[in-house]
């Protein structure tokens, strides 16, 4: 009589992935010429990105009692992205709603920003597209607004300060990593894998912080991790 085989025991479930994820395909070879002059090639698409995220500036004239004309400049808003953050905060706090089309715009804006950043950091040779995913894969999970704490958006800026301090040092390290990678690409045509993973990891960390504190898609506190 055959001995009955025990049922296989399923592996324990892994940790639930964070609602914000970033991955960049590692390039085997990079073009030396476009990498050397990357600071020039990126200018047009950087202008497009800044037009979406920059503050609005206005100048007005003030006439004093003595007849002196004074021109004053003021900055308002934070561009489309800043306005979307404020509108989303208000909707979550007072209505516990996160309009889907707001989320879709925020997702596409983050994807576009990530492609421009990846191109500027020499992570890819492909010129940033305003629509196509290319080699930069960024995902945000659409939140169930009814499960979001309506009071959390008011204090997330304070809770996230430890991440801001750490990221300030990590971005300084990223700058030097990109400079070293620039020389490596110039001589070898390759981006050192360790430096590549570090720069992508800092971007992934920053995305999770943004998803928590400004995009407001989750109440799950971001981990202190590159993975």
Buried (B, 14 or more C-beta within 10 A) or exposed (E): EEEEEEEEEEEEEEEEEBBBBBEBBBBEEBEEEBBBEBEEBBEEBBEEBEEEEBEEEEEEEEEEEEEEEEEEEEEEEBBBBBEBBEEBBEBBBEEBEBEEEBBEBBBEBBBBBBBBBBBBBBBBBBBBBEEEEBBBEBBBBEBEBEEBEBEBBEEBEEEBEEBEEBBEEBBEEBEEBBEEBBEBBEEEBBBBEEBBBBBBBBBBBBBBBBBBBBBBBBBEBBEEEEE
